[in-house]
Amino acid sequence: MHKEYYISRYSLWFIAKILIYIGMVVYFLKYIYVILIIDFLANWLLNGHGPFEFVKSYWQGIQDILFNKGGVRFVIGIYEENVKTKDGDFLYPYIKLYEISRGGSEPYLILINGKRVDLNISWLKKSEQLEIEAYLQNRINGKRA
């Protein structure tokens, strides 16, 4: 199987997500400076990011939302030899277990080094989610049964 899955920027889910984000910004507009200061201090203390990295990360996020010319967002790629996500490429021999989504949670992979990788496929169509889950269940967990 060789297939990549994308979510359109103009889908109902994406528009709803943007509207909720805008609503939250407008609602908390009077507190936005406090939130930005707290976010900056947390990034500075935890990650060592200074003011330039902080502004650059926010600017990058704004550009990503506004200037995504393709109109789509990459979610996951399923190939014969690996799974490609936003977190990286993972070869099947290095994947220990695939856990399906339960109760609204995201499905995830557990690598042989113990790292957990969420697949973030909840924004895809239900048919695409089921197709991904069935393939990964058979490919990863099926050989261990």
C-alpha positions as CSV (number, residue, x, y, z in Angstrom):
1,M,0.0,0.0,0.0
2,H,1.3,3.4,-0.9
3,K,-1.1,6.2,0.1
4,E,-0.8,9.6,1.7
5,Y,-3.7,11.3,3.6
6,Y,-4.3,15.0,3.7
7,I,-6.9,17.3,5.3
8,S,-8.2,20.1,3.2
9,R,-7.9,23.7,4.6
10,Y,-11.4,24.3,3.3
11,S,-13.1,21.3,4.9
12,L,-15.8,21.8,7.4
13,W,-13.6,20.5,10.2
14,F,-10.8,22.9,9.4
15,I,-13.1,25.9,9.2
16,A,-14.7,25.0,12.5
17,K,-11.3,24.7,14.1
18,I,-10.3,28.2,12.8
19,L,-13.6,29.7,14.0
20,I,-13.1,28.3,17.5
21,Y,-9.5,29.6,17.6
22,I,-10.7,33.1,16.5
23,G,-13.5,33.0,19.0
24,M,-11.1,32.2,21.8
25,V,-8.7,34.9,20.8
26,V,-11.5,37.5,20.7
27,Y,-12.9,36.3,24.0
28,F,-9.5,36.4,25.7
29,L,-8.2,39.5,23.9
30,K,-7.9,41.5,27.1
31,Y,-5.8,38.7,28.6
32,I,-3.7,37.9,25.5
33,Y,-0.7,39.8,26.7
34,V,-0.7,37.8,29.9
35,I,-0.9,34.5,28.0
36,L,1.9,35.6,25.7
37,I,4.1,36.6,28.6
38,I,3.4,33.3,30.4
39,D,4.1,31.3,27.1
40,F,7.4,33.3,26.6
41,L,8.6,32.7,30.1
42,A,7.7,29.0,30.0
43,N,9.6,28.6,26.7
44,W,12.5,30.5,28.0
45,L,12.8,28.6,31.3
46,L,12.0,25.1,29.9
47,N,13.5,25.2,26.4
48,G,16.0,28.0,26.6
49,H,14.3,29.9,23.7
50,G,15.0,33.6,23.8
51,P,12.8,36.4,22.4
52,F,13.9,35.9,18.8
53,E,13.0,32.2,18.8
54,F,9.7,33.0,20.5
55,V,8.7,35.6,17.9
56,K,10.0,33.4,15.1
57,S,7.9,30.4,16.2
58,Y,4.7,32.5,16.4
59,W,5.4,34.1,13.0
60,Q,6.0,30.7,11.5
61,G,2.7,29.5,12.9
62,I,0.9,32.5,11.4
63,Q,2.5,32.0,8.0
64,D,1.6,28.3,8.1
65,I,-2.1,29.2,8.6
66,L,-2.3,32.1,6.2
67,F,0.1,31.2,3.4
68,N,-0.4,27.4,3.0
69,K,-0.6,27.6,-0.8
70,G,-1.5,23.9,-1.3
71,G,-4.7,24.3,0.7
72,V,-4.0,20.9,2.4
73,R,-2.3,19.6,5.4
74,F,-0.3,16.4,5.5
75,V,-1.6,13.9,8.1
76,I,0.0,10.5,7.5
77,G,1.6,8.5,4.7
78,I,1.3,4.7,4.6
79,Y,4.0,2.9,2.5
80,E,5.2,-0.7,2.1
81,E,8.3,-0.1,4.2
82,N,7.4,2.7,6.6
83,V,4.8,5.0,8.1
84,K,5.4,8.7,7.6
85,T,3.9,11.2,10.1
86,K,4.7,14.8,11.1
87,D,6.9,13.4,13.8
88,G,9.1,11.4,11.3
89,D,9.4,8.3,9.3
90,F,9.1,5.0,11.1
91,L,10.1,1.6,9.5
92,Y,7.9,-1.3,10.3
93,P,10.7,-3.4,12.0
94,Y,11.2,-0.6,14.5
95,I,7.5,-0.4,15.5
96,K,6.6,-2.7,18.4
97,L,2.9,-2.2,18.6
98,Y,-0.1,-0.3,17.1
99,E,-2.9,0.7,19.4
100,I,-6.2,1.6,17.9
101,S,-8.3,4.6,19.0
102,R,-10.6,4.0,21.9
103,G,-13.2,6.4,23.3
104,G,-12.2,9.4,21.3
105,S,-8.4,9.0,21.8
106,E,-6.0,9.1,18.9
107,P,-4.4,5.8,17.7
108,Y,-0.7,5.6,18.3
109,L,2.4,3.6,17.6
110,I,4.8,2.2,20.2
111,L,8.4,2.0,18.9
112,I,10.8,-0.7,20.1
113,N,12.6,2.0,22.1
114,G,9.4,2.7,24.1
115,K,8.6,6.0,22.4
116,R,4.9,6.7,21.8
117,V,3.9,8.4,18.5
118,D,0.4,9.7,18.1
119,L,-1.0,9.5,14.6
120,N,-3.4,12.5,14.8
121,I,-5.9,11.1,12.2
122,S,-9.0,12.4,13.9
123,W,-9.5,15.2,11.4
124,L,-9.6,12.7,8.5
125,K,-12.9,11.2,7.1
126,K,-14.2,8.3,9.1
127,S,-13.7,6.0,6.1
128,E,-10.0,7.0,5.8
129,Q,-9.5,6.5,9.6
130,L,-10.9,3.0,9.3
131,E,-8.8,2.2,6.3
132,I,-5.6,3.4,8.1
133,E,-6.5,1.5,11.3
134,A,-7.3,-1.7,9.4
135,Y,-4.1,-1.6,7.4
136,L,-1.8,-0.8,10.4
137,Q,-3.6,-3.4,12.6
138,N,-2.9,-6.1,10.0
139,R,0.6,-5.0,9.1
140,I,2.0,-4.4,12.6
141,N,-0.1,-6.4,15.0
142,G,-1.2,-9.2,12.6
143,K,2.3,-10.6,12.3
144,R,2.5,-11.0,16.1
145,A,-0.8,-12.9,16.6
